[in-house]
Amino acid sequence: MKKYDVYGIGNALVDLVFEVDDKFFKDHKVEKGLMTLVEEEHQNRLINAIDIHENMMKGGGSAANTIVASSQFGASCYYSCKVSNDDFGQFFLKDLSQNGVDTKLTKQTAPDGITGKCLVMVTPDAERTMNTFLGITSDFSANEIDEEAIKNSNYIYSEGYLVPSPSGREAMIRGMEVAKANGVKVAMSFSDPSMVKFFKNEMVEVVGDGVDLLFCNEEEALLYTGADNLLAAREELKLIAKRFAITLGKNGATIFDGDTFVDIESYKVDAIDTNGAGDMFAGAFLYGITHGHSYAEAGKIASLASSKVVSQFGPRLEWHQAKEILNHLFED
């Protein structure tokens, strides 16, 4: 029996979430409603303009959100990432620990540098504006991979956001090689349409001869395959993934379980913040298939979890919410 259900590879970011008004954007020349990569100096100016308290800090990063979600539902998880030994890095490591996720990084072994941060600015109209400084996570490499932990896992999961970085791609590919050589199933997410659109060749390099499980949304599926409709894209994806899940927003998801397609219905909610919905879907789904649920059942768990997370601020649920979802779906 393997120690870990899911081994994750991805960025480590600390989300700094706070409320501002439109005047703040005007005063500090911030483009509203966008996610913008910024330099450290620019981000520090914004940080210094706001009195940030720890309760505004949240662990972030796409694959990190997925791994935390899996852990909250009941999976045993490990995460490889890169943070520094600054206060934000220690916060991130503590957050992983509190969410039951193992990692080889410790307060003592974290290197010098600056931990990546994402400033999430929420205006009264519920719109989110993000300014992100990747910091030390931009140097994530194969050095951060724990090969023994991969060998002792059922699945390895990596995020597409690593693809633009040569060292990040190297880490993804190395992790997948170790997994395949040791009978560990390989899962990955395209993460964002921009990753497929602007780094198609790099994404193809990472996918290599194929993966066991792929997560993507409809736009990413169309961009990667070059198909002009979803039905054609689904057939093309069969050539690179043994199984896959395509999220369709308010229309739910379609899942290929290796033999047949399963349509997953969405749960109607008033969406407040869609950031992290795909991360949550992947995390809940990975929990499901590693804990005896069929692909259809895992899809239901993932769909309900995603609906819960978009109806609140932030890309994560609380422990009790995960338990409530399972109780709602599978209570006797």
RODO-2510 file (C-alpha; in nm, 4 decimals, decimal comma):
residues 332
     n   res          X          Y          Z
     1     m     0,0000     0,0000     0,0000
     2     k     0,1366     0,3389    -0,1024
     3     k     0,1878     0,6112     0,1580
     4     y     0,0454     0,8903    -0,0575
     5     d    -0,2616     0,9048    -0,2763
     6     v    -0,1427     1,2136    -0,4628
     7     y     0,2015     1,3716    -0,5018
     8     g     0,1796     1,7300    -0,6295
     9     i     0,4272     1,9485    -0,8177
    10     g     0,3660     2,3206    -0,8577
    11     n     0,4074     2,6811    -0,7583
    12     a     0,3883     2,8064    -0,4026
    13     l     0,2287     3,1457    -0,3565
    14     v     0,0893     3,3285    -0,0570
    15     d    -0,2343     3,5054    -0,1442
    16     l    -0,2805     3,8428     0,0223
    17     v    -0,6508     3,9149     0,0099
    18     f    -0,7946     4,2522     0,1008
    19     e    -1,0719     4,4907     0,0073
    20     v    -1,0055     4,8155    -0,1743
    21     d    -1,2113     5,0686    -0,3648
    22     d    -1,1733     5,1923    -0,7197
    23     k    -0,9878     5,4986    -0,5942
    24     f    -0,7075     5,2713    -0,4723
    25     f    -0,6577     5,1446    -0,8272
    26     k    -0,6549     5,4962    -0,9655
    27     d    -0,4119     5,6189    -0,7014
    28     h    -0,1704     5,3297    -0,7558
    29     k    -0,2185     5,2804    -1,1316
    30     v    -0,3503     4,9250    -1,1093
    31     e    -0,5532     4,7765    -1,3955
    32     k    -0,8774     4,6519    -1,2499
    33     g    -1,0057     4,3014    -1,3147
    34     l    -0,6824     4,1537    -1,4481
    35     m    -0,4145     3,9140    -1,3257
    36     t    -0,0863     4,0919    -1,3867
    37     l     0,2663     3,9640    -1,3280
    38     v     0,4599     4,2432    -1,1588
    39     e     0,8071     4,3131    -1,0303
    40     e     0,8830     4,2935    -0,6602
    41     e     0,9267     4,6690    -0,6265
    42     h     0,5803     4,7396    -0,7655
    43     q     0,4197     4,4767    -0,5457
    44     n     0,5977     4,6069    -0,2362
    45     r     0,4611     4,9551    -0,2996
    46     l     0,1082     4,8152    -0,2974
    47     i     0,1769     4,6051     0,0127
    48     n     0,3136     4,9062     0,1972
    49     a     0,0037     5,1048     0,1058
    50     i    -0,2192     4,8617     0,2930
    51     d    -0,2055     4,7435     0,6518
    52     i    -0,1819     4,3675     0,5942
    53     h    -0,2587     4,1330     0,8816
    54     e    -0,2016     3,7587     0,8924
    55     n    -0,5703     3,6825     0,8693
    56     m    -0,5603     3,8308     0,5183
    57     m    -0,2956     3,5776     0,4160
    58     k    -0,3946     3,2515     0,2494
    59     g    -0,1941     2,9703     0,0964
    60     g    -0,2134     2,9705    -0,2823
    61     g    -0,0764     2,8301    -0,6051
    62     s    -0,2805     2,6216    -0,8496
    63     a    -0,1498     2,2716    -0,7743
    64     a    -0,1209     2,3600    -0,4058
    65     n    -0,4937     2,4381    -0,4019
    66     t    -0,5620     2,1035    -0,5686
    67     i    -0,3486     1,9070    -0,3245
    68     v    -0,5005     2,0818    -0,0226
    69     a    -0,8484     2,0045    -0,1574
    70     s    -0,7623     1,6349    -0,1943
    71     s    -0,6247     1,6293     0,1585
    72     q    -0,9319     1,7967     0,3062
    73     f    -1,1558     1,5352     0,1475
    74     g    -0,9448     1,2573     0,2956
    75     a    -0,6545     1,1825     0,0613
    76     s    -0,2962     1,1435     0,1815
    77     c    -0,0912     1,4047    -0,0032
    78     y     0,2610     1,5356    -0,0605
    79     y     0,3609     1,8622    -0,2267
    80     s     0,6896     1,9638    -0,3888
    81     c     0,7331     2,3384    -0,4173
    82     k     0,9794     2,6180    -0,3463
    83     v     0,9483     2,8893    -0,0828
    84     s     1,2145     3,0910     0,0942
    85     n     1,2894     3,1150     0,4656
    86     d     1,1119     3,4505     0,4962
    87     d     0,7895     3,5061     0,6900
    88     f     0,5701     3,4343     0,3892
    89     g     0,7515     3,1077     0,3219
    90     q     0,7039     2,9978     0,6811
    91     f     0,3362     3,0882     0,6563
    92     f     0,3003     2,8726     0,3440
    93     l     0,4721     2,5735     0,5022
    94     k     0,2575     2,6060     0,8143
    95     d    -0,0526     2,6224     0,5941
    96     l     0,0452     2,2986     0,4176
    97     s     0,1016     2,1282     0,7523
    98     q    -0,2315     2,2457     0,8931
    99     n    -0,4015     2,1035     0,5855
   100     g    -0,2381     1,7638     0,6328
   101     v     0,0029     1,7890     0,3370
   102     d     0,3599     1,6598     0,3662
   103     t     0,6601     1,8312     0,2044
   104     k     1,0364     1,7976     0,2377
   105     l     1,0829     2,1722     0,2921
   106     t     1,1175     2,2897     0,6511
   107     k     1,1851     2,6202     0,8197
   108     q     1,5480     2,5158     0,8481
   109     t     1,5949     2,3902     0,4905
   110     a     1,4077     2,6618     0,3006
   111     p     1,6615     2,8704     0,1028
   112     d     1,7198     3,2423     0,1174
   113     g     1,5111     3,4515    -0,1177
   114     i     1,1623     3,5918    -0,1519
   115     t     0,8511     3,3743    -0,1433
   116     g     0,6071     3,4314    -0,4264
   117     k     0,3011     3,6392    -0,3435
   118     c    -0,0279     3,7170    -0,5134
   119     l    -0,2052     4,0359    -0,4103
   120     v    -0,5785     3,9772    -0,4454
   121     m    -0,7703     4,3043    -0,4349
   122     v    -1,1472     4,2773    -0,4005
   123     t    -1,3718     4,5739    -0,4786
   124     p    -1,7292     4,6237    -0,3518
   125     d    -1,8643     4,4880    -0,6823
   126     a    -1,6976     4,1510    -0,5931
   127     e    -1,4495     4,1788    -0,8793
   128     r    -1,0998     4,0507    -0,8094
   129     t    -0,7808     4,2113    -0,9330
   130     m    -0,4526     4,0225    -0,8911
   131     n    -0,0918     4,1391    -0,9013
   132     t     0,1504     3,8458    -0,8764
   133     f     0,5221     3,8348    -0,8039
   134     l     0,6497     3,4787    -0,8518
   135     g     0,9626     3,5248    -0,6427
   136     i     1,1604     3,2113    -0,5654
   137     t     0,8984     2,9784    -0,7133
   138     s     1,0105     3,0962    -1,0585
   139     d     1,3276     2,8921    -0,9898
   140     f     1,1386     2,5714    -0,9079
   141     s     1,3403     2,2843    -1,0545
   142     a     1,4066     1,9112    -1,0451
   143     n     1,6112     1,9732    -0,7297
   144     e     1,2838     2,0115    -0,5398
   145     i     1,1557     1,6705    -0,6538
   146     d     1,1390     1,3946    -0,3914
   147     e     1,1743     1,0778    -0,5957
   148     e     1,1124     0,8430    -0,3030
   149     a     0,7843     1,0176    -0,2252
   150     i     0,6796     0,9853    -0,5901
   151     k     0,7556     0,6134    -0,5870
   152     n     0,5406     0,5817    -0,2762
   153     s     0,2374     0,7528    -0,4365
   154     n    -0,0587     0,6363    -0,6421
   155     y    -0,0694     0,9492    -0,8584
   156     i     0,1624     1,2343    -0,9462
   157     y    -0,0110     1,5622    -1,0358
   158     s     0,1454     1,8746    -1,1856
   159     e     0,0165     2,2136    -1,2971
   160     g     0,0515     2,3683    -1,6406
   161     y     0,1646     2,6987    -1,4939
   162     l     0,5147     2,5492    -1,4638
   163     v     0,5452     2,4986    -1,8401
   164     p     0,6838     2,8455    -1,9356
   165     s     0,9825     2,7960    -1,7046
   166     p     1,2634     2,5752    -1,8441
   167     s     1,3497     2,4536    -1,4935
   168     g     0,9808     2,4051    -1,4136
   169     r     0,9344     2,1939    -1,7271
   170     e     1,2393     1,9932    -1,6340
   171     a     1,0875     1,9245    -1,2921
   172     m     0,7553     1,8164    -1,4427
   173     i     0,9222     1,5853    -1,6930
   174     r     1,1562     1,4349    -1,4329
   175     g     0,8678     1,3740    -1,1947
   176     m     0,6687     1,2033    -1,4678
   177     e     0,9660     0,9874    -1,5670
   178     v     1,0109     0,8657    -1,2115
   179     a     0,6392     0,7986    -1,1835
   180     k     0,6156     0,6000    -1,5069
   181     a     0,9237     0,3962    -1,4203
   182     n     0,7658     0,2951    -1,0897
   183     g     0,4066     0,2269    -1,1886
   184     v     0,2728     0,5578    -1,0537
   185     k    -0,0081     0,7099    -1,2596
   186     v     0,0547     1,0503    -1,4147
   187     a    -0,2026     1,3300    -1,3927
   188     m    -0,1684     1,6904    -1,4992
   189     s    -0,3703     2,0043    -1,5650
   190     f    -0,3336     2,2509    -1,8510
   191     s    -0,4182     2,5116    -1,5824
   192     d    -0,4962     2,8101    -1,8046
   193     p    -0,5775     2,8775    -2,1731
   194     s    -0,2801     3,1137    -2,1948
   195     m    -0,0450     2,8268    -2,1064
   196     v    -0,1728     2,6275    -2,4044
   197     k    -0,2038     2,9237    -2,6418
   198     f     0,1378     3,0785    -2,5870
   199     f     0,3404     2,7718    -2,4835
   200     k     0,1913     2,5006    -2,7023
   201     n     0,5238     2,3446    -2,8014
   202     e     0,6406     2,3380    -2,4415
   203     m     0,3122     2,1803    -2,3309
   204     v     0,3467     1,9121    -2,5980
   205     e     0,6990     1,8435    -2,4710
   206     v     0,5696     1,7894    -2,1174
   207     v     0,2777     1,5689    -2,2256
   208     g     0,5283     1,3533    -2,4118
   209     d     0,3938     1,0094    -2,5001
   210     g     0,0815     1,0715    -2,2962
   211     v    -0,0613     1,0860    -1,9448
   212     d    -0,2991     0,8715    -1,7462
   213     l    -0,5314     1,1558    -1,6465
   214     l    -0,5702     1,5073    -1,7860
   215     f    -0,7691     1,7997    -1,6495
   216     c    -0,8616     2,0926    -1,8724
   217     n    -1,1467     2,3243    -1,9569
   218     e    -1,3233     2,3476    -2,2923
   219     e    -1,1128     2,6368    -2,4238
   220     e    -0,7893     2,4599    -2,3347
   221     a    -0,9095     2,1399    -2,5022
   222     l    -0,9870     2,3256    -2,8240
   223     l    -0,6583     2,5158    -2,8202
   224     y    -0,4454     2,2078    -2,7586
   225     t    -0,6132     1,9839    -3,0155
   226     g    -0,6846     2,2505    -3,2778
   227     a    -1,0396     2,1195    -3,3036
   228     d    -1,3294     2,3547    -3,3737
   229     n    -1,5825     2,1801    -3,1501
   230     l    -1,5879     1,9873    -2,8250
   231     l    -1,6815     1,6508    -2,9756
   232     a    -1,3810     1,6584    -3,2067
   233     a    -1,1535     1,7777    -2,9263
   234     r    -1,2613     1,4876    -2,7057
   235     e    -1,1572     1,2367    -2,9707
   236     e    -0,8194     1,4070    -3,0160
   237     l    -0,7538     1,4054    -2,6419
   238     k    -0,7870     1,0274    -2,6406
   239     l    -0,4542     1,0217    -2,8265
   240     i    -0,2656     1,1838    -2,5354
   241     a    -0,4639     1,0881    -2,2264
   242     k    -0,5990     0,7508    -2,1185
   243     r    -0,8633     0,9341    -1,9174
   244     f    -0,9584     1,2994    -1,8890
   245     a    -1,2002     1,5518    -1,7435
   246     i    -1,3101     1,8620    -1,9349
   247     t    -1,4801     2,1242    -1,7192
   248     l    -1,7563     2,3246    -1,8867
   249     g    -1,8347     2,5983    -1,6363
   250     k    -2,2069     2,6314    -1,5726
   251     n    -2,2636     2,3306    -1,8008
   252     g    -2,0829     2,0942    -1,5677
   253     a    -1,8148     1,8640    -1,7085
   254     t    -1,7574     1,5722    -1,9420
   255     i    -1,5371     1,2852    -1,8296
   256     f    -1,3780     1,0056    -2,0292
   257     d    -1,3204     0,7065    -1,8024
   258     g    -1,1194     0,5075    -2,0525
   259     d    -1,4217     0,3410    -2,2092
   260     t    -1,7141     0,5811    -2,2165
   261     f    -1,7992     0,9475    -2,1726
   262     v    -1,9829     1,0556    -1,8593
   263     d    -2,1668     1,3871    -1,8437
   264     i    -2,1490     1,5579    -1,5047
   265     e    -2,4189     1,8094    -1,4185
   266     s    -2,3361     2,1383    -1,2516
   267     y    -2,4924     2,2651    -0,9291
   268     k    -2,6646     2,5998    -0,9632
   269     v    -2,5184     2,8658    -0,7335
   270     d    -2,4658     3,2391    -0,7309
   271     a    -2,1017     3,2600    -0,8315
   272     i    -1,9022     3,5184    -0,6391
   273     d    -1,5482     3,4193    -0,7314
   274     t    -1,4614     3,1607    -0,9965
   275     n    -1,0885     3,1699    -0,9242
   276     g    -0,9729     2,8209    -0,8242
   277     a    -1,2770     2,6316    -0,9509
   278     g    -1,0646     2,4107    -1,1759
   279     d    -0,8131     2,3483    -0,8979
   280     m    -1,0931     2,2383    -0,6676
   281     f    -1,2457     2,0121    -0,9329
   282     a    -0,9141     1,8329    -0,9836
   283     g    -0,8488     1,7955    -0,6117
   284     a    -1,1907     1,6566    -0,5279
   285     f    -1,1817     1,4281    -0,8323
   286     l    -0,8402     1,2867    -0,7396
   287     y    -0,9701     1,2139    -0,3912
   288     g    -1,2674     1,0319    -0,5401
   289     i    -1,0796     0,8003    -0,7738
   290     t    -0,8210     0,7129    -0,5082
   291     h    -1,0912     0,6223    -0,2565
   292     g    -1,3007     0,3667    -0,4362
   293     h    -1,5404     0,5964    -0,6198
   294     s    -1,6244     0,5539    -0,9860
   295     y    -1,5383     0,8283    -1,2318
   296     a    -1,9039     0,9315    -1,2349
   297     e    -1,9120     0,9548    -0,8546
   298     a    -1,5803     1,1397    -0,8459
   299     g    -1,7222     1,3816    -1,1006
   300     k    -2,0197     1,4525    -0,8756
   301     i    -1,7936     1,5188    -0,5786
   302     a    -1,5791     1,7502    -0,7917
   303     s    -1,8763     1,9340    -0,9388
   304     l    -2,0382     1,9987    -0,6011
   305     a    -1,7052     2,1044    -0,4493
   306     s    -1,6467     2,3481    -0,7350
   307     s    -1,9933     2,4959    -0,6920
   308     k    -1,9238     2,5531    -0,3238
   309     v    -1,5902     2,7230    -0,3840
   310     v    -1,7212     2,9664    -0,6485
   311     s    -1,9977     3,0772    -0,4134
   312     q    -1,7426     3,2235    -0,1708
   313     f    -1,4176     3,4175    -0,1810
   314     g    -1,0964     3,2230    -0,2187
   315     p    -0,9974     2,9001    -0,3984
   316     r    -1,0307     2,6686    -0,0981
   317     l    -1,2939     2,5163     0,1265
   318     e    -1,2819     2,4505     0,4971
   319     w    -1,2447     2,0972     0,6341
   320     h    -1,6058     2,0810     0,7492
   321     q    -1,7304     2,1827     0,4029
   322     a    -1,5513     1,8893     0,2427
   323     k    -1,7066     1,6506     0,4939
   324     e    -2,0509     1,8034     0,4353
   325     i    -2,0173     1,7450     0,0601
   326     l    -1,9363     1,3773     0,1086
   327     n    -2,2160     1,3356     0,3592
   328     h    -2,4618     1,5008     0,1240
   329     l    -2,3697     1,2765    -0,1688
   330     f    -2,3099     0,9451     0,0022
   331     e    -2,5021     0,9428     0,3299
   332     d    -2,6824     0,6178     0,3940
***
